[in-house]
Amino acid sequence: MFDESANARANGATKTQSSSASNLTQPFDSSVPWLETQAEVTACRYEFARMNTFSLGIVTSPNRFMVSFSYYAHAKTFCDQFTSPVAMGNGETFPVFYNPLNPQQNSRSESAPTSRVPLFAYGVAGSIVISLLYLAMIGGCQ
């Protein structure tokens, strides 16, 4: 039994304890397979849609719940949070994968930087380009 589960983990396959999450797999391709543990919801609050001046009032994800959770890995307790379209009750558990080389990194984390550039940055870059074109057209500074 021990050899069978060790072989499964070595090949990147993992099993889940919960029947509702039986199709859960490792979240990232990696040479080191991520390990699974159970996380517990510590708080869940509703996040109202916020309008932002820089996004010109475009709401990307209205109506969402901010779920805080904790999990135990490598003799430490780690805490994180994620957004969910549905509420989760305090004490509710769910499976989460974590990186054994960096246990604070998990499959539910939203702390990774996003690759989206804010609309404000496009506005600044555009105004600089237009200013340079205008100076080039009128002959520059004399």
N, CA, C and O atoms as CSV, one atom per row, in Angstrom:
chain,resi,resn,atom,element,x,y,z
A,1,MET,N,N,0.829,-1.196,0.000
A,1,MET,CA,C,0.000,0.000,0.000
A,1,MET,C,C,0.867,1.250,0.000
A,1,MET,O,O,0.584,2.191,-0.742
A,2,PHE,N,N,1.921,1.281,0.820
A,2,PHE,CA,C,2.804,2.448,0.877
A,2,PHE,C,C,3.532,2.644,-0.435
A,2,PHE,O,O,3.641,3.769,-0.924
A,3,ASP,N,N,4.042,1.538,-1.026
A,3,ASP,CA,C,4.759,1.631,-2.296
A,3,ASP,C,C,3.852,2.120,-3.411
A,3,ASP,O,O,4.288,2.871,-4.284
A,4,GLU,N,N,2.598,1.700,-3.390
A,4,GLU,CA,C,1.651,2.097,-4.424
A,4,GLU,C,C,1.390,3.600,-4.389
A,4,GLU,O,O,1.383,4.245,-5.437
A,5,SER,N,N,1.174,4.172,-3.195
A,5,SER,CA,C,0.923,5.616,-3.107
A,5,SER,C,C,2.190,6.402,-3.392
A,5,SER,O,O,2.116,7.497,-3.949
A,6,ALA,N,N,3.358,5.870,-3.024
A,6,ALA,CA,C,4.620,6.556,-3.325
A,6,ALA,C,C,4.851,6.596,-4.832
A,6,ALA,O,O,5.302,7.609,-5.365
A,7,ASN,N,N,4.539,5.486,-5.527
A,7,ASN,CA,C,4.667,5.461,-6.981
A,7,ASN,C,C,3.696,6.433,-7.642
A,7,ASN,O,O,4.046,7.094,-8.620
A,8,ALA,N,N,2.492,6.520,-7.117
A,8,ALA,CA,C,1.501,7.430,-7.691
A,8,ALA,C,C,1.957,8.870,-7.543
A,8,ALA,O,O,1.821,9.663,-8.475
A,9,ARG,N,N,2.498,9.217,-6.379
A,9,ARG,CA,C,2.984,10.585,-6.177
A,9,ARG,C,C,4.206,10.855,-7.035
A,9,ARG,O,O,4.357,11.965,-7.544
A,10,ALA,N,N,5.071,9.888,-7.208
A,10,ALA,CA,C,6.270,10.080,-8.024
A,10,ALA,C,C,5.903,10.332,-9.481
A,10,ALA,O,O,6.618,11.037,-10.194
A,11,ASN,N,N,4.789,9.753,-9.920
A,11,ASN,CA,C,4.343,9.949,-11.293
A,11,ASN,C,C,3.449,11.171,-11.450
A,11,ASN,O,O,2.938,11.430,-12.539
A,12,GLY,N,N,3.256,11.928,-10.360
A,12,GLY,CA,C,2.451,13.142,-10.443
A,12,GLY,C,C,0.972,12.910,-10.245
A,12,GLY,O,O,0.197,13.862,-10.328
A,13,ALA,N,N,0.545,11.689,-9.989
A,13,ALA,CA,C,-0.861,11.410,-9.764
A,13,ALA,C,C,-1.150,11.504,-8.280
A,13,ALA,O,O,-0.345,11.079,-7.451
A,14,THR,N,N,-2.297,12.061,-7.953
A,14,THR,CA,C,-2.696,12.159,-6.557
A,14,THR,C,C,-4.127,11.710,-6.417
A,14,THR,O,O,-4.919,11.832,-7.351
A,15,LYS,N,N,-4.459,11.196,-5.263
A,15,LYS,CA,C,-5.815,10.792,-4.978
A,15,LYS,C,C,-6.410,11.774,-3.989
A,15,LYS,O,O,-5.684,12.372,-3.195
A,16,THR,N,N,-7.715,11.947,-4.026
A,16,THR,CA,C,-8.365,12.822,-3.071
A,16,THR,C,C,-9.195,11.993,-2.121
A,16,THR,O,O,-9.598,10.875,-2.445
A,17,GLN,N,N,-9.449,12.539,-0.953
A,17,GLN,CA,C,-10.254,11.874,0.052
A,17,GLN,C,C,-11.747,12.110,-0.207
A,17,GLN,O,O,-12.578,11.266,0.130
A,18,SER,N,N,-12.083,13.251,-0.801
A,18,SER,CA,C,-13.467,13.649,-0.974
A,18,SER,C,C,-14.019,13.143,-2.297
A,18,SER,O,O,-13.335,13.190,-3.319
A,19,SER,N,N,-15.260,12.656,-2.278
A,19,SER,CA,C,-15.860,12.181,-3.515
A,19,SER,C,C,-16.253,13.337,-4.419
A,19,SER,O,O,-16.314,13.172,-5.637
A,20,SER,N,N,-16.525,14.532,-3.831
A,20,SER,CA,C,-16.923,15.673,-4.656
A,20,SER,C,C,-15.747,16.262,-5.415
A,20,SER,O,O,-15.943,16.990,-6.388
A,21,ALA,N,N,-14.530,15.961,-4.987
A,21,ALA,CA,C,-13.345,16.499,-5.654
A,21,ALA,C,C,-12.495,15.376,-6.224
A,21,ALA,O,O,-11.267,15.455,-6.209
A,22,SER,N,N,-13.139,14.336,-6.724
A,22,SER,CA,C,-12.393,13.169,-7.181
A,22,SER,C,C,-11.607,13.432,-8.464
A,22,SER,O,O,-10.703,12.661,-8.787
A,23,ASN,N,N,-11.921,14.488,-9.198
A,23,ASN,CA,C,-11.200,14.795,-10.430
A,23,ASN,C,C,-10.099,15.827,-10.215
A,23,ASN,O,O,-9.576,16.373,-11.186
A,24,LEU,N,N,-9.740,16.105,-8.972
A,24,LEU,CA,C,-8.721,17.091,-8.659
A,24,LEU,C,C,-7.355,16.564,-9.050
A,24,LEU,O,O,-7.022,15.419,-8.747
A,25,THR,N,N,-6.564,17.381,-9.718
A,25,THR,CA,C,-5.227,16.985,-10.124
A,25,THR,C,C,-4.236,18.057,-9.716
A,25,THR,O,O,-4.621,19.119,-9.226
A,26,GLN,N,N,-2.990,17.781,-9.917
A,26,GLN,CA,C,-1.933,18.728,-9.587
A,26,GLN,C,C,-2.119,20.001,-10.401
A,26,GLN,O,O,-2.335,19.926,-11.611
A,27,PRO,N,N,-2.040,21.191,-9.754
A,27,PRO,CA,C,-2.374,22.420,-10.462
A,27,PRO,C,C,-1.347,22.904,-11.468
A,27,PRO,O,O,-1.712,23.601,-12.415
A,28,PHE,N,N,-0.085,22.565,-11.302
A,28,PHE,CA,C,0.956,23.090,-12.174
A,28,PHE,C,C,1.854,21.957,-12.635
A,28,PHE,O,O,2.069,20.986,-11.908
A,29,ASP,N,N,2.380,22.085,-13.852
A,29,ASP,CA,C,3.369,21.129,-14.312
A,29,ASP,C,C,4.676,21.448,-13.607
A,29,ASP,O,O,5.162,22.578,-13.663
A,30,SER,N,N,5.228,20.475,-12.961
A,30,SER,CA,C,6.433,20.713,-12.188
A,30,SER,C,C,7.204,19.408,-12.073
A,30,SER,O,O,6.629,18.324,-12.172
A,31,SER,N,N,8.497,19.521,-11.866
A,31,SER,CA,C,9.296,18.317,-11.669
A,31,SER,C,C,9.019,17.727,-10.294
A,31,SER,O,O,9.223,16.532,-10.079
A,32,VAL,N,N,8.559,18.549,-9.367
A,32,VAL,CA,C,8.207,18.079,-8.026
A,32,VAL,C,C,6.692,18.069,-7.916
A,32,VAL,O,O,6.062,19.119,-8.047
A,33,PRO,N,N,6.091,16.911,-7.679
A,33,PRO,CA,C,4.633,16.866,-7.573
A,33,PRO,C,C,4.155,17.604,-6.321
A,33,PRO,O,O,4.743,17.473,-5.247
A,34,TRP,N,N,3.088,18.374,-6.475
A,34,TRP,CA,C,2.505,19.092,-5.349
A,34,TRP,C,C,1.737,18.100,-4.489
A,34,TRP,O,O,1.200,17.116,-4.997
A,35,LEU,N,N,1.686,18.352,-3.215
A,35,LEU,CA,C,1.018,17.471,-2.272
A,35,LEU,C,C,-0.353,18.028,-1.911
A,35,LEU,O,O,-0.579,19.237,-1.954
A,36,GLU,N,N,-1.255,17.133,-1.558
A,36,GLU,CA,C,-2.611,17.534,-1.220
A,36,GLU,C,C,-2.816,17.476,0.288
A,36,GLU,O,O,-2.313,16.579,0.965
A,37,THR,N,N,-3.557,18.441,0.796
A,37,THR,CA,C,-3.952,18.449,2.198
A,37,THR,C,C,-5.348,19.045,2.288
A,37,THR,O,O,-5.891,19.517,1.288
A,38,GLN,N,N,-5.924,19.025,3.467
A,38,GLN,CA,C,-7.242,19.607,3.666
A,38,GLN,C,C,-7.104,21.005,4.243
A,38,GLN,O,O,-6.371,21.215,5.210
A,39,ALA,N,N,-7.802,21.953,3.654
A,39,ALA,CA,C,-7.824,23.330,4.146
A,39,ALA,C,C,-9.156,23.563,4.847
A,39,ALA,O,O,-10.165,22.937,4.523
A,40,GLU,N,N,-9.139,24.478,5.816
A,40,GLU,CA,C,-10.352,24.791,6.571
A,40,GLU,C,C,-10.690,26.268,6.402
A,40,GLU,O,O,-9.821,27.131,6.521
A,41,VAL,N,N,-11.957,26.547,6.126
A,41,VAL,CA,C,-12.418,27.928,5.976
A,41,VAL,C,C,-12.392,28.597,7.344
A,41,VAL,O,O,-12.966,28.084,8.304
A,42,THR,N,N,-11.721,29.747,7.429
A,42,THR,CA,C,-11.655,30.491,8.692
A,42,THR,C,C,-12.567,31.714,8.669
A,42,THR,O,O,-12.974,32.200,9.725
A,43,ALA,N,N,-12.889,32.214,7.487
A,43,ALA,CA,C,-13.804,33.351,7.361
A,43,ALA,C,C,-14.314,33.420,5.924
A,43,ALA,O,O,-13.641,32.988,4.988
A,44,CYS,N,N,-15.506,33.969,5.770
A,44,CYS,CA,C,-16.082,34.176,4.447
A,44,CYS,C,C,-16.901,35.456,4.508
A,44,CYS,O,O,-17.835,35.565,5.302
A,45,ARG,N,N,-16.551,36.417,3.672
A,45,ARG,CA,C,-17.286,37.685,3.668
A,45,ARG,C,C,-17.610,38.084,2.228
A,45,ARG,O,O,-16.888,37.750,1.288
A,46,TYR,N,N,-18.697,38.795,2.093
A,46,TYR,CA,C,-19.139,39.250,0.780
A,46,TYR,C,C,-18.352,40.497,0.403
A,46,TYR,O,O,-18.235,41.426,1.202
A,47,GLU,N,N,-17.816,40.519,-0.807
A,47,GLU,CA,C,-17.083,41.674,-1.316
A,47,GLU,C,C,-17.980,42.377,-2.330
A,47,GLU,O,O,-18.328,41.806,-3.363
A,48,PHE,N,N,-18.348,43.615,-2.027
A,48,PHE,CA,C,-19.160,44.383,-2.961
A,48,PHE,C,C,-18.320,44.778,-4.165
A,48,PHE,O,O,-17.105,44.945,-4.052
A,49,ALA,N,N,-18.956,44.926,-5.304
A,49,ALA,CA,C,-18.265,45.371,-6.516
A,49,ALA,C,C,-17.840,46.815,-6.294
A,49,ALA,O,O,-18.645,47.658,-5.895
A,50,ARG,N,N,-16.574,47.088,-6.555
A,50,ARG,CA,C,-16.050,48.437,-6.364
A,50,ARG,C,C,-15.761,49.064,-7.712
A,50,ARG,O,O,-15.248,48.414,-8.623
A,51,MET,N,N,-16.093,50.320,-7.822
A,51,MET,CA,C,-15.748,51.057,-9.028
A,51,MET,C,C,-14.412,51.729,-8.778
A,51,MET,O,O,-14.171,52.261,-7.694
A,52,ASN,N,N,-13.558,51.706,-9.761
A,52,ASN,CA,C,-12.222,52.249,-9.633
A,52,ASN,C,C,-12.025,53.309,-10.703
A,52,ASN,O,O,-12.394,53.110,-11.860
A,53,THR,N,N,-11.448,54.426,-10.317
A,53,THR,CA,C,-11.206,55.506,-11.270
A,53,THR,C,C,-10.320,55.046,-12.415
A,53,THR,O,O,-10.551,55.409,-13.569
A,54,PHE,N,N,-9.312,54.253,-12.103
A,54,PHE,CA,C,-8.359,53.821,-13.121
A,54,PHE,C,C,-8.953,52.790,-14.083
A,54,PHE,O,O,-8.487,52.667,-15.216
A,55,SER,N,N,-9.949,52.066,-13.658
A,55,SER,CA,C,-10.569,51.097,-14.562
A,55,SER,C,C,-11.791,51.685,-15.250
A,55,SER,O,O,-12.500,50.976,-15.965
A,56,LEU,N,N,-12.043,52.969,-15.044
A,56,LEU,CA,C,-13.157,53.696,-15.653
A,56,LEU,C,C,-14.503,53.043,-15.347
A,56,LEU,O,O,-15.390,53.009,-16.199
A,57,GLY,N,N,-14.649,52.532,-14.141
A,57,GLY,CA,C,-15.923,51.975,-13.718
A,57,GLY,C,C,-16.229,50.609,-14.265
A,57,GLY,O,O,-17.342,50.117,-14.080
A,58,ILE,N,N,-15.293,49.977,-14.928
A,58,ILE,CA,C,-15.517,48.637,-15.459
A,58,ILE,C,C,-15.333,47.646,-14.312
A,58,ILE,O,O,-14.243,47.539,-13.750
A,59,VAL,N,N,-16.377,46.936,-13.971
A,59,VAL,CA,C,-16.328,45.972,-12.875
A,59,VAL,C,C,-16.000,44.616,-13.461
A,59,VAL,O,O,-16.755,44.084,-14.276
A,60,THR,N,N,-14.864,44.050,-13.045
A,60,THR,CA,C,-14.437,42.775,-13.619
A,60,THR,C,C,-15.135,41.596,-12.969
A,60,THR,O,O,-15.477,40.636,-13.660
A,61,SER,N,N,-15.354,41.635,-11.680
A,61,SER,CA,C,-16.005,40.508,-11.018
A,61,SER,C,C,-16.920,41.020,-9.907
A,61,SER,O,O,-16.497,41.129,-8.755
A,62,PRO,N,N,-18.161,41.332,-10.246
A,62,PRO,CA,C,-19.093,41.774,-9.215
A,62,PRO,C,C,-19.480,40.599,-8.335
A,62,PRO,O,O,-19.077,39.476,-8.639
A,63,ASN,N,N,-20.201,40.780,-7.317
A,63,ASN,CA,C,-20.774,39.708,-6.484
A,63,ASN,C,C,-19.820,38.546,-6.242
A,63,ASN,O,O,-19.889,37.527,-6.929
A,64,ARG,N,N,-18.955,38.694,-5.293
A,64,ARG,CA,C,-18.054,37.597,-4.978
A,64,ARG,C,C,-17.837,37.523,-3.465
A,64,ARG,O,O,-18.044,38.493,-2.737
A,65,PHE,N,N,-17.420,36.352,-3.026
A,65,PHE,CA,C,-17.122,36.127,-1.621
A,65,PHE,C,C,-15.618,35.975,-1.454
A,65,PHE,O,O,-14.963,35.292,-2.241
A,66,MET,N,N,-15.078,36.613,-0.428
A,66,MET,CA,C,-13.662,36.466,-0.103
A,66,MET,C,C,-13.577,35.389,0.987
A,66,MET,O,O,-14.055,35.581,2.105
A,67,VAL,N,N,-12.963,34.259,0.641
A,67,VAL,CA,C,-12.870,33.122,1.548
A,67,VAL,C,C,-11.446,33.045,2.094
A,67,VAL,O,O,-10.489,32.893,1.335
A,68,SER,N,N,-11.314,33.152,3.413
A,68,SER,CA,C,-10.019,32.978,4.077
A,68,SER,C,C,-9.940,31.543,4.570
A,68,SER,O,O,-10.924,30.988,5.056
A,69,PHE,N,N,-8.755,30.945,4.440
A,69,PHE,CA,C,-8.602,29.549,4.843
A,69,PHE,C,C,-7.216,29.312,5.416
A,69,PHE,O,O,-6.303,30.117,5.235
A,70,SER,N,N,-7.081,28.200,6.104
A,70,SER,CA,C,-5.777,27.796,6.635
A,70,SER,C,C,-5.574,26.315,6.350
A,70,SER,O,O,-6.533,25.552,6.231
A,71,TYR,N,N,-4.311,25.923,6.244
A,71,TYR,CA,C,-3.975,24.515,6.047
A,71,TYR,C,C,-2.651,24.227,6.746
A,71,TYR,O,O,-1.848,25.128,6.984
A,72,TYR,N,N,-2.445,22.979,7.065
A,72,TYR,CA,C,-1.272,22.536,7.803
A,72,TYR,C,C,-0.349,21.777,6.851
A,72,TYR,O,O,-0.761,20.813,6.205
A,73,ALA,N,N,0.913,22.229,6.776
A,73,ALA,CA,C,1.885,21.564,5.907
A,73,ALA,C,C,3.280,21.742,6.501
A,73,ALA,O,O,3.648,22.844,6.909
A,74,HIS,N,N,4.035,20.689,6.547
A,74,HIS,CA,C,5.422,20.721,7.018
A,74,HIS,C,C,5.543,21.351,8.407
A,74,HIS,O,O,6.388,22.216,8.635
A,75,ALA,N,N,4.695,20.909,9.322
A,75,ALA,CA,C,4.710,21.322,10.730
A,75,ALA,C,C,4.410,22.803,10.933
A,75,ALA,O,O,4.794,23.371,11.955
A,76,LYS,N,N,3.731,23.438,9.979
A,76,LYS,CA,C,3.334,24.840,10.107
A,76,LYS,C,C,1.913,25.021,9.576
A,76,LYS,O,O,1.444,24.258,8.731
A,77,THR,N,N,1.252,26.037,10.087
A,77,THR,CA,C,-0.067,26.398,9.582
A,77,THR,C,C,0.073,27.603,8.676
A,77,THR,O,O,0.670,28.607,9.063
A,78,PHE,N,N,-0.471,27.512,7.471
A,78,PHE,CA,C,-0.414,28.583,6.486
A,78,PHE,C,C,-1.818,29.124,6.260
A,78,PHE,O,O,-2.792,28.371,6.288
A,79,CYS,N,N,-1.919,30.424,6.037
A,79,CYS,CA,C,-3.204,31.076,5.792
A,79,CYS,C,C,-3.170,31.775,4.443
A,79,CYS,O,O,-2.126,32.274,4.023
A,80,ASP,N,N,-4.305,31.809,3.769
A,80,ASP,CA,C,-4.415,32.483,2.487
A,80,ASP,C,C,-5.884,32.788,2.240
A,80,ASP,O,O,-6.727,32.519,3.096
A,81,GLN,N,N,-6.193,33.340,1.087
A,81,GLN,CA,C,-7.576,33.630,0.741
A,81,GLN,C,C,-7.773,33.562,-0.768
A,81,GLN,O,O,-6.816,33.660,-1.536
A,82,PHE,N,N,-9.022,33.394,-1.181
A,82,PHE,CA,C,-9.375,33.359,-2.590
A,82,PHE,C,C,-10.800,33.869,-2.743
A,82,PHE,O,O,-11.542,33.954,-1.764
A,83,THR,N,N,-11.182,34.206,-3.964
A,83,THR,CA,C,-12.556,34.635,-4.220
A,83,THR,C,C,-13.363,33.458,-4.731
A,83,THR,O,O,-12.853,32.572,-5.417
A,84,SER,N,N,-14.636,33.478,-4.375
A,84,SER,CA,C,-15.528,32.391,-4.755
A,84,SER,C,C,-16.879,32.976,-5.142
A,84,SER,O,O,-17.312,33.965,-4.549
A,85,PRO,N,N,-17.558,32.383,-6.132
A,85,PRO,CA,C,-18.888,32.871,-6.486
A,85,PRO,C,C,-19.951,32.448,-5.472
A,85,PRO,O,O,-21.055,32.993,-5.470
A,86,VAL,N,N,-19.627,31.486,-4.613
A,86,VAL,CA,C,-20.574,31.012,-3.600
A,86,VAL,C,C,-19.945,31.132,-2.214
A,86,VAL,O,O,-18.725,31.072,-2.059
A,87,ALA,N,N,-20.800,31.299,-1.221
A,87,ALA,CA,C,-20.336,31.401,0.167
A,87,ALA,C,C,-19.933,30.035,0.690
A,87,ALA,O,O,-20.477,29.013,0.273
A,88,MET,N,N,-18.972,30.026,1.607
A,88,MET,CA,C,-18.542,28.801,2.271
A,88,MET,C,C,-18.633,29.044,3.768
A,88,MET,O,O,-18.318,30.136,4.241
A,89,GLY,N,N,-19.054,28.049,4.507
A,89,GLY,CA,C,-19.231,28.184,5.947
A,89,GLY,C,C,-17.924,28.025,6.716
A,89,GLY,O,O,-17.035,27.284,6.298
A,90,ASN,N,N,-17.814,28.731,7.849
A,90,ASN,CA,C,-16.641,28.581,8.707
A,90,ASN,C,C,-16.508,27.127,9.152
A,90,ASN,O,O,-17.495,26.495,9.529
A,91,GLY,N,N,-15.307,26.610,9.108
A,91,GLY,CA,C,-15.048,25.232,9.495
A,91,GLY,C,C,-15.201,24.235,8.359
A,91,GLY,O,O,-14.814,23.075,8.503
A,92,GLU,N,N,-15.749,24.659,7.247
A,92,GLU,CA,C,-15.900,23.778,6.087
A,92,GLU,C,C,-14.509,23.440,5.550
A,92,GLU,O,O,-13.626,24.298,5.539
A,93,THR,N,N,-14.310,22.208,5.109
A,93,THR,CA,C,-13.002,21.802,4.591
A,93,THR,C,C,-13.083,21.517,3.093
A,93,THR,O,O,-14.136,21.177,2.555
A,94,PHE,N,N,-11.938,21.669,2.449
A,94,PHE,CA,C,-11.839,21.393,1.019
A,94,PHE,C,C,-10.390,21.026,0.726
A,94,PHE,O,O,-9.496,21.419,1.476
A,95,PRO,N,N,-10.136,20.274,-0.356
A,95,PRO,CA,C,-8.764,19.898,-0.693
A,95,PRO,C,C,-8.002,21.061,-1.314
A,95,PRO,O,O,-8.566,21.862,-2.060
A,96,VAL,N,N,-6.723,21.143,-0.999
A,96,VAL,CA,C,-5.851,22.158,-1.570
A,96,VAL,C,C,-4.490,21.517,-1.812
A,96,VAL,O,O,-4.031,20.707,-1.007
A,97,PHE,N,N,-3.850,21.875,-2.912
A,97,PHE,CA,C,-2.504,21.394,-3.209
A,97,PHE,C,C,-1.501,22.457,-2.782
A,97,PHE,O,O,-1.773,23.653,-2.889
A,98,TYR,N,N,-0.342,22.021,-2.298
A,98,TYR,CA,C,0.717,22.962,-1.957
A,98,TYR,C,C,2.045,22.454,-2.491
A,98,TYR,O,O,2.239,21.256,-2.695
A,99,ASN,N,N,2.950,23.390,-2.712
A,99,ASN,CA,C,4.274,23.083,-3.223
A,99,ASN,C,C,5.145,22.607,-2.062
A,99,ASN,O,O,5.353,23.373,-1.121
A,100,PRO,N,N,5.662,21.378,-2.086
A,100,PRO,CA,C,6.470,20.894,-0.965
A,100,PRO,C,C,7.788,21.657,-0.801
A,100,PRO,O,O,8.362,21.663,0.288
A,101,LEU,N,N,8.270,22.297,-1.865
A,101,LEU,CA,C,9.495,23.086,-1.758
A,101,LEU,C,C,9.224,24.486,-1.217
A,101,LEU,O,O,10.133,25.143,-0.711
A,102,ASN,N,N,7.988,24.941,-1.321
A,102,ASN,CA,C,7.561,26.239,-0.799
A,102,ASN,C,C,6.118,26.077,-0.331
A,102,ASN,O,O,5.197,26.428,-1.069
A,103,PRO,N,N,5.896,25.554,0.878
A,103,PRO,CA,C,4.542,25.188,1.324
A,103,PRO,C,C,3.541,26.340,1.371
A,103,PRO,O,O,2.333,26.104,1.397
A,104,GLN,N,N,4.020,27.566,1.381
A,104,GLN,CA,C,3.100,28.704,1.389
A,104,GLN,C,C,2.425,28.878,0.025
A,104,GLN,O,O,1.366,29.500,-0.056
A,105,GLN,N,N,3.008,28.348,-1.028
A,105,GLN,CA,C,2.435,28.413,-2.373
A,105,GLN,C,C,1.399,27.301,-2.503
A,105,GLN,O,O,1.715,26.125,-2.320
A,106,ASN,N,N,0.152,27.678,-2.823
A,106,ASN,CA,C,-0.912,26.681,-2.906
A,106,ASN,C,C,-1.772,26.902,-4.141
A,106,ASN,O,O,-1.673,27.926,-4.816
A,107,SER,N,N,-2.612,25.923,-4.419
A,107,SER,CA,C,-3.418,25.944,-5.643
A,107,SER,C,C,-4.573,26.936,-5.596
A,107,SER,O,O,-5.154,27.233,-6.640
A,108,ARG,N,N,-4.925,27.456,-4.430
A,108,ARG,CA,C,-6.033,28.402,-4.313
A,108,ARG,C,C,-5.564,29.847,-4.168
A,108,ARG,O,O,-6.384,30.763,-4.102
A,109,SER,N,N,-4.269,30.049,-4.119
A,109,SER,CA,C,-3.729,31.376,-3.848
A,109,SER,C,C,-4.039,32.353,-4.968
A,109,SER,O,O,-3.979,32.008,-6.148
A,110,GLU,N,N,-4.369,33.571,-4.583
A,110,GLU,CA,C,-4.576,34.643,-5.554
A,110,GLU,C,C,-3.524,35.718,-5.375
A,110,GLU,O,O,-3.679,36.829,-5.883
A,111,SER,N,N,-2.466,35.405,-4.666
A,111,SER,CA,C,-1.434,36.402,-4.404
A,111,SER,C,C,-0.429,36.523,-5.537
A,111,SER,O,O,0.447,37.387,-5.494
A,112,ALA,N,N,-0.539,35.681,-6.538
A,112,ALA,CA,C,0.370,35.776,-7.682
A,112,ALA,C,C,0.077,37.046,-8.461
A,112,ALA,O,O,-1.086,37.418,-8.614
A,113,PRO,N,N,1.102,37.715,-8.954
A,113,PRO,CA,C,0.861,38.943,-9.702
A,113,PRO,C,C,0.128,38.671,-11.005
A,113,PRO,O,O,0.344,37.645,-11.650
A,114,THR,N,N,-0.732,39.590,-11.381
A,114,THR,CA,C,-1.473,39.424,-12.624
A,114,THR,C,C,-0.700,40.048,-13.763
A,114,THR,O,O,0.134,40.928,-13.548
A,115,SER,N,N,-0.970,39.602,-14.957
A,115,SER,CA,C,-0.251,40.115,-16.118
A,115,SER,C,C,-1.043,41.203,-16.834
A,115,SER,O,O,-0.627,41.676,-17.891
A,116,ARG,N,N,-2.182,41.605,-16.267
A,116,ARG,CA,C,-2.994,42.632,-16.900
A,116,ARG,C,C,-2.430,44.006,-16.599
A,116,ARG,O,O,-2.058,44.295,-15.462
A,117,VAL,N,N,-2.365,44.855,-17.614
A,117,VAL,CA,C,-1.887,46.217,-17.456
A,117,VAL,C,C,-3.101,47.113,-17.216
A,117,VAL,O,O,-4.063,47.051,-17.982
A,118,PRO,N,N,-3.081,47.948,-16.168
A,118,PRO,CA,C,-4.237,48.807,-15.917
A,118,PRO,C,C,-4.450,49.806,-17.049
A,118,PRO,O,O,-3.507,50.199,-17.735
A,119,LEU,N,N,-5.684,50.202,-17.229
A,119,LEU,CA,C,-6.051,51.146,-18.271
A,119,LEU,C,C,-5.317,52.472,-18.098
A,119,LEU,O,O,-5.024,53.154,-19.080
A,120,PHE,N,N,-5.022,52.836,-16.862
A,120,PHE,CA,C,-4.301,54.065,-16.561
A,120,PHE,C,C,-2.936,54.078,-17.253
A,120,PHE,O,O,-2.527,55.110,-17.785
A,121,ALA,N,N,-2.227,52.946,-17.254
A,121,ALA,CA,C,-0.907,52.861,-17.884
A,121,ALA,C,C,-1.010,53.099,-19.387
A,121,ALA,O,O,-0.143,53.751,-19.968
A,122,TYR,N,N,-2.057,52.579,-20.023
A,122,TYR,CA,C,-2.262,52.824,-21.449
A,122,TYR,C,C,-2.515,54.307,-21.713
A,122,TYR,O,O,-2.035,54.852,-22.707
A,123,GLY,N,N,-3.253,54.948,-20.842
A,123,GLY,CA,C,-3.531,56.371,-20.994
A,123,GLY,C,C,-2.277,57.223,-20.910
A,123,GLY,O,O,-2.093,58.146,-21.704
A,124,VAL,N,N,-1.413,56.914,-19.948
A,124,VAL,CA,C,-0.160,57.657,-19.795
A,124,VAL,C,C,0.730,57.447,-21.018
A,124,VAL,O,O,1.270,58.408,-21.566
A,125,ALA,N,N,0.883,56.205,-21.442
A,125,ALA,CA,C,1.723,55.908,-22.604
A,125,ALA,C,C,1.166,56.571,-23.859
A,125,ALA,O,O,1.931,57.099,-24.667
A,126,GLY,N,N,-0.138,56.553,-24.034
A,126,GLY,CA,C,-0.759,57.181,-25.198
A,126,GLY,C,C,-0.556,58.691,-25.215
A,126,GLY,O,O,-0.294,59.274,-26.267
A,127,SER,N,N,-0.678,59.325,-24.046
A,127,SER,CA,C,-0.495,60.784,-24.009
A,127,SER,C,C,0.949,61.168,-24.307
A,127,SER,O,O,1.190,62.209,-24.920
A,128,ILE,N,N,1.902,60.364,-23.894
A,128,ILE,CA,C,3.312,60.625,-24.201
A,128,ILE,C,C,3.555,60.512,-25.704
A,128,ILE,O,O,4.221,61.364,-26.292
A,129,VAL,N,N,3.021,59.471,-26.320
A,129,VAL,CA,C,3.194,59.269,-27.764
A,129,VAL,C,C,2.557,60.413,-28.537
A,129,VAL,O,O,3.158,60.920,-29.484
A,130,ILE,N,N,1.355,60.830,-28.156
A,130,ILE,CA,C,0.676,61.938,-28.853
A,130,ILE,C,C,1.475,63.232,-28.694
A,130,ILE,O,O,1.598,64.003,-29.646
A,131,SER,N,N,2.021,63.476,-27.494
A,131,SER,CA,C,2.834,64.678,-27.269
A,131,SER,C,C,4.075,64.675,-28.155
A,131,SER,O,O,4.428,65.705,-28.729
A,132,LEU,N,N,4.730,63.543,-28.269
A,132,LEU,CA,C,5.923,63.447,-29.111
A,132,LEU,C,C,5.585,63.642,-30.585
A,132,LEU,O,O,6.328,64.305,-31.309
A,133,LEU,N,N,4.479,63.075,-31.031
A,133,LEU,CA,C,4.046,63.258,-32.417
A,133,LEU,C,C,3.724,64.728,-32.691
A,133,LEU,O,O,4.078,65.252,-33.747
A,134,TYR,N,N,3.068,65.381,-31.766
A,134,TYR,CA,C,2.732,66.795,-31.933
A,134,TYR,C,C,4.004,67.639,-32.036
A,134,TYR,O,O,4.103,68.518,-32.893
A,135,LEU,N,N,4.978,67.368,-31.159
A,135,LEU,CA,C,6.247,68.108,-31.219
A,135,LEU,C,C,6.987,67.849,-32.521
A,135,LEU,O,O,7.618,68.759,-33.059
A,136,ALA,N,N,6.924,66.640,-33.032
A,136,ALA,CA,C,7.580,66.307,-34.284
A,136,ALA,C,C,6.915,67.025,-35.458
A,136,ALA,O,O,7.596,67.433,-36.399
A,137,MET,N,N,5.597,67.182,-35.409
A,137,MET,CA,C,4.848,67.813,-36.494
A,137,MET,C,C,5.085,69.327,-36.547
A,137,MET,O,O,5.136,69.898,-37.637
A,138,ILE,N,N,5.227,69.977,-35.406
A,138,ILE,CA,C,5.398,71.438,-35.415
A,138,ILE,C,C,6.863,71.831,-35.474
A,138,ILE,O,O,7.174,73.022,-35.432
A,139,GLY,N,N,7.740,70.907,-35.567
A,139,GLY,CA,C,9.160,71.187,-35.721
A,139,GLY,C,C,9.936,71.172,-34.425
A,139,GLY,O,O,11.096,71.584,-34.397
A,140,GLY,N,N,9.338,70.716,-33.374
A,140,GLY,CA,C,10.048,70.607,-32.102
A,140,GLY,C,C,10.209,71.952,-31.430
A,140,GLY,O,O,9.619,72.946,-31.852
A,141,CYS,N,N,10.990,71.977,-30.409
A,141,CYS,CA,C,11.244,73.206,-29.663
A,141,CYS,C,C,12.263,74.035,-30.430
A,141,CYS,O,O,13.236,73.490,-30.952
A,142,GLN,N,N,12.052,75.354,-30.506
A,142,GLN,CA,C,12.974,76.221,-31.271
A,142,GLN,C,C,13.743,77.149,-30.376
A,142,GLN,O,O,14.555,77.939,-30.857
